[in-house]
């Protein structure tokens, strides 16, 4: 992947405590290496201003929150990444601000990438109907019931949405995510707006 292909674009990464650590660290490193400016956003308590990852079977490292969710505006970011982990999306899906934040990326036609359990948030944001995507296998029924076409593939690109199944898919996820983000940033504005049209 060529350096600076993302040309300094700001990319929001939305998490809370319990995200799968590798699904944050490796994609973030790849995005930064490709010239993106990643920003960690979380509904963190003002006292801590950090979130903690989950490392396979135990708690992992703490990560500083760059911008609290209640201070984040979709207009300030060019793309969104949703790491997985069991606890992380389960908590975020109960946060109205988090769901609204995710929904606005789709409404404005900005690219989104989600891995593992991350697509669970897309259900709450009503962003999967009519889309082809993948996820951790346990979400298959929920995504299908929400109107998605679920497939068991390493990485799936559907319009401005990139999805993958699990940590083993991260190399393919990173490549597809950066390619889609770069292409989305290069599209004329009127083409981006066409993507916002709802799927009936």
Phi, psi and omega in degrees: 000128182293144177289151176064017178294336179267352166052043174076010180295144182272126185238118180279137172239114186259122179213171165216182183306135177101009175290149178291116192302316183295333181281351170263309189297310185289314176298322180296318178297319180295319179295317179296319180295329180276005175098006177279164175244100184276143182229120181275121183241136181203151174281059186278150175293139182304333183291315186272318184051035176212159175232157184242134180277168175245126185248086178065286183233008182207167178294142181253220186274163173264144181232134180291137176275126180282319181219123175297145184305320184288354176249002184267137177239132179304328182297341181273354186233150183261343181200168183225140174238134180239097174294166181258226192097146184291313186288321187304300181290334179294325176284316184294329182292344177267358182259110183301324179295321179294317180295319179295322179299312179297314183301322183294332177295320179287322180295331180263003176074021180273148184290147182226139175232132182222140182230148173064246178273357181305321180299349176302325179292332180292330177296311181296329180276002181055048186242011184249347184300125179081002182259151174260125183204177176225176183186184168301136188307330183292346179269357185308309183296316180298317181291320178296316179296335179274002175101008180273157170261102184273135177228150180266080181228155184301316179209141180229131175246121178231101184062237182266014181245129177242129179226152175219169190268321193195173181305325180299338182272359188305317179303315179291322178299312181300315182297313181294319180298312181293320177299314182292318178300314182298318179293321179296320181292334183273346182289146173300153185300325183292329177292322178298320181294329180297330181292341185284341183303132183293148176270122183266000000 
